[in-house]
Amino acid sequence: MYFKIAICSCVLLLTISVARASGDEAPAWLQQAAAMKVPVYDKDVPAVVLRHDQSVVVDSDGRVTISTIFAVRILRREGRGFARAVEGYLTNSSKVRELTAWLVRANGFVKKYGKDETADRIMDANDIYNEYRVKAIDASTDADTDEVFGYQATTEDRPLFNQDTWNFQTRLPTLTSRYSLTLPSGWKATSITFNHAKIEPSVNGSTYLWQLGDLPPIKYEPASPGVQSLAPRIAVNYFVPESGQGVGAKGFEDWVQVSRWGTALHDPQAIPDASVTAKARELTANSQTELDRIRAIARFVQGLQYISIDIGIGRGNGYRPHSASQVLAKAYGDCKDKANLMRAMLQAINISAYPVFIYLGDPVFVRQEWASPRQFNHCIIAVKVSDET
């Protein structure tokens, strides 16, 4: 949740005036973006991001206000799908205050999209219930070649950690990308750069600004790493210097602190009660070896329905599993719930196991230099076995 590279000396000399022919009025920033000269790209590049800025303002109590502006020019009809605005939020801890979009036609006509065109939907359709939701405006069916789509949004949030990330681009070429962070007086920020040479922010008082421009497209290749492992991005930590970056400051200095934070969430939920112990002994009654016992419990837990119900995510419950006894009684759970149940059942028969956070889908996404639970999207289990096993 960033660099200057020369792409091509050939540019389109024709610029499109966004003076209002009729219809609605585009804001000044979108008019300026639509007038930008665009390099000539290969014919398979569907669109180019003209401008993508995010401004984050942090209050002394940790609340943040996030302002985003985005503009994209459609180069091919295949690029119409990029004429979308999507802003995520958590139902109990954040709110999308504004989401407005515009489509600037090649002839200067402007169409505006507001509340009537905004959909509110769940972030992940695979979950039974998830507090992550999005507000979205989809102009893809209206958009066409050489038209510009832009939107602006304002979101209020109380993040779980004093950490943030910014992706300077997707696979699309990007002409301008900026991330700014304004902190209370006396606070400090540090950053780590991924997939690019170190990007140093410019600092003006308590405002930090990271920016890149003229980023070329990232072509898709079969079996390549994900775009987040290829495109430039930054991870930002912000904190009150006197309190340090430890757990008390909603941040982490190192991986030991991350582990201790995760342990405090998981350990109380993995205590085997009478029902968990009885089930573990039933499953392993005929097992002859330690490996047989582990396999018997694993097969049972793997067979439970995968159902995710995340409530209280803004308070850390996206990382906290339900209790082992509850998961056993309900006979369903998500990755952390099932790993936690297996851990408790193994503990009931005197086998130690540990939850392990991982990133599923890209083996090079997680970076050692940034200690943060935000790098993970999945939970598995590690089992301590005897030398015989």
N, C-alpha and C positions, 0 to 999 in steps of 0.2 A: 505496500500500500510506500544528454548532459555534456556533449563535447563538440568541438569545432573540427570538422573534417571537410576538406575540399572535395566536391563531388564532380562537377563538370563546369567548364567555362561557358557552355552553351545554355542560354536561358531563353525563356519565352519573352519576347519583347512586348507582346500584347498584354496589357493589364485590363482588368474588368472594372469598370466603374460600378460602385455599389450605391451610387446616388439613387434614391428611391424613385423608381418609375411609377409604382403604385403599390398599394398594399401596405405592409407594415414597415417600421423603421428599424434598421440594424444598428446596434450600439457602435460607438466610434472604434473600439478595439477590433470589432469584427470587420468593419469597413476597411481598416488599415491592414488587417490580415488578408482580406480578400484581394487587396491591391498589390500584394507581394509578388515579385517576380519568381517564377518557379523554374528550377532547372529541368532539362530534358532527361527523362528517365527511360529505362528499357520499357518495352511495350507490355511486359508482364507486371509492372508496378501499378496497382489499381487506384492508389490515392496517395496524397502527400499531406502530412500534418503541417499546417502553417504555423500554428502556435498552440502551445500547451503549457499553461502556468498554474501553479498552485501556491497559495499564500496561507500559511498556518500561523495563527496568533494564539499564544498560550497565556492564560490567566494565572495569577498566583496560586489559585486553588487547583490547578491542573486541568481545568476545562480548556478546550481548544475550539477555535472557529476557523473553518477551512473554506477558503474561497477558490474556486476553480474556473478557468476559462479555457476553451478548446475550440479550435477551428481546423477543418480539414477540407481540402479541395479534391473532388472526385475526378480522377483522370480517365478511368474506364468504367463502363457500365457495371463491370464486376465489382467495382468499389462502392456501389450504392449502400452496401451493408454497413459501411463505416459512418453513415449519417444517423448515428444513434447517440443519445446521451444517457448514461447510466451512473447513478450515484447510490452507494450503499449506506446502510445505517443499521443500528441495533435498536429494537423497539423500546428497550428500557433504559438506554444510556446515550442515545444520539438521535439527531433529528435533521432531516433535510429541510432547511428553511426556504430555499428558493431553488427552482430548476426551470430555466427558460431557454428556449432554443430558437434558432432562425435558419431558414434556408434562403440563400442568396442566389437567384437565378442568373444565368449568363447575361440576360438583358437588364439586370439591375432590380428586377421585381423581388420583393422580400416577403417571405411568409413566416409568421411568428407562431411558435408553439408554447402553450402554457399549461395551466392546471387541467383544462379539458382534454388535453392530449397526453397527459402524464399517467402512466400505469404504475401501480404499486403491487409488487409481487415478491414471493419468497426467493431468496438467493439461490438455494439448492433444491431443485424439485425432487431430489431423491430422499430428502428428509421428511419425516412425518410432521415435525414441527421444528422450526429453527428461527431464532430471533434475528438472524441476519436477513434483511430485506433490501430491496432496491426500488428506487423510483426511476422510471425510464421514459424517455421520449424516443419514438422510432419514426424517423422521417425517410427511411430507406425506400419506401414505395413511391414517395414524392420526388426523390432526388434523381439527378441525371448527370451525364458527363459535363465536366467543366463548371459545375455548380459548387458552391461553398456552403457547408453546414457548420454551424457553431452553436455552442451553448455556454451558459454560465450557471454556476451552482454555489450555494452556501450551505454548509453543514456544520452543526454544533455537536461536539462529542466530549466524552470524558474517557480517554483511553486507559486501558489497563496498565500500560507501561509508558514511561517517558521515552519512547522510541518511535521512530517513523522511518519509512522508506519512500524513495521516489525513483520511478523508472523514467528515464529520459525519452524512451521511445518504445514502440512495439516493433513489429517487422517493417512498418511503414517508414519511409524517409521522413525526417522531421527537421523543419527549418529553424524553429526556436522552441526551447524547452527550459523552463525556469522553476525552481523551487525556493521559496523564501520562508524563513522561520523567524518570528518575532517573539522574544521571551520577556518575562518580567525583569525589572532592573536587578542586576546582580546574578542572574542565571547565566549559565554557559552552555555551549553546544559543541559536540565533536562529531566528526563524520568519517565514514569508511567508504572508499570507492571500490566498486566491483566492475570488472570487465572493461577497464579503461585506466589510463594513467590517473594519478591522484587529482581529484578536482577540489581545489581550495575555494572556500566561499569568500566572497567579499563581505566585509562586516561594517555596518553603519550603526553605531550605538548598540542596541540590543537586537538588531535585525541581521540575519545571515542570509546570503543569497548565493545559490549554486545555479549555474546555467551552462548550457551547451547549445550549439547550433550547427546547421548544415550536416546533419547525420544522414548517411546513405541508407538505402533499404537493406534489410537483412533477409537474404533469400532463404527460402525453405529448402532443406536437404533431408532426405530420408535418414532416419536414425540419428539425427543431430541432437545436441542438447536443446533444451527449451530456450525460448527467446530470452527469458530472464537470466540465463547463464551466458548469453552472448551480448545483449544490449547493455549499454552503460546504465548503472544505477548507483544510488548511494543509500547507506543506512545511517541514520542520525540518532544520537543520544543527547538528551538535554537534561539539565539537573542544576540544583543549587549547590555551588561548590562546597559550602560548609558541611553538607550532608553526604557528599561523595556520590558515587553512582551505584551504591549498594541496593539491596532489596528494599530498604526503608524509603529509598528515593524513587521507587518504582522503576528501577533500572538495574543493570547487572555489570559488574566489573569483569567477571570471568565466568567460565563454565561451571565452576564449583558452586557459585551462587545460583546459577540456573538450575543445577541439579538439586540443590537444597530446596529451592522454591517448588520444583515439581514433586519432590519427595513429600513435602508437607501437604500437597494436595492429594497424593495417591495413597500414602501409607495408611491413613485412618479408614480408607474405604476398602482396604484389602484384608481386613481382619476376618478370619473364617468363624462363622457362628455354627451352631449345632447343625443347621440344615446344609450348609456348605460342606462341613466336615463329613456328614453322613453320605452325601452324594459322592464326594471324592473317594471315600472308602468303598462304596458300592461299585463305582466304576472300575476300581483297581483290584477288586477282590480276587480275580483270577489271573492277575498279571504276575509273571515270574521274575521280571527284571525291572530295574529302574527305568530303562527306556520304554518298556511296555507300559509302565504306569503313566509316564509322561504322555505317551501316544494316546492312551485311553482317555485321559482328561482332555487332551488337545482335540481329539475327534469330537468329543461331546460339545465343547465350547464352540468349535468351528461350525457345528451343526445348528447352533442357535440363530434365530433370525437377526439379520443386520437391520436395525432400526435406530435412527438417530433422533433423539428429542433433546435439544439443547435449550435450557432455560437459565437465565442469569449469566450469559456469556460475558457481559461487561464486568462482572465480578469474578471472573476467572473460571466459570463453570464450563467454558469450552475446552478447558484442559483437565478439569476435575471429573473423574469417573463416578458413576453411581455406585453405591455400595455393592459388594459382591453378593450379599444375601438378596438384595432387591433385584439384581440382574438375573440371579438363579430363579427367583420366584416369578418374575415376569417372562422369562425365557426369551429375552431379546436385549439388544444393546448395540452400541456402535463400537468402533475399534478400541477405544480406551476402556469401555465397559467390559468387553469380552477379554481383553488382556488382563484386566484387573481381576475378573472372576477366575481365570485360569491360574493367576498368581496365588489367589487365596486358596484354591483347591489344592494346589501343589504344596502350599504351606501346611495345609491340614494333614498331609502325609509326609511332612518333614523334608520337603525339597524346596530350596530357595530359588526365587525368581525375581526379576526386576522389570519394571516398565521401561521402555526405550522409545524416545521421540525420534521420528525420522521424517524426511521429506519424500513422499511417494511420487514417482513419475519422472524425476530427474536426479541422477546420482551425483551430479556436481553442483547442485543448487546451494546446499548448505556450506557456509564458509566458516572456517575455524576462527577467523579474526573478529567476528561479531558475535558476542555472547548474547543470544536472545532466543526465547521460546518462539518468537514470531517466524523463525526459519523453518518451522515444522508443520506438517499437515496430517500426520498419521502416528499411531502408537502401536508398537508390537511388544513382544515379551522376550526377555533373555533368561534362560534357565541354567542355573549352576548345577553341573552334573559331576558324578564321581569319575575317577580315572578309568574305571571299568567301562562306563558308558562312552 
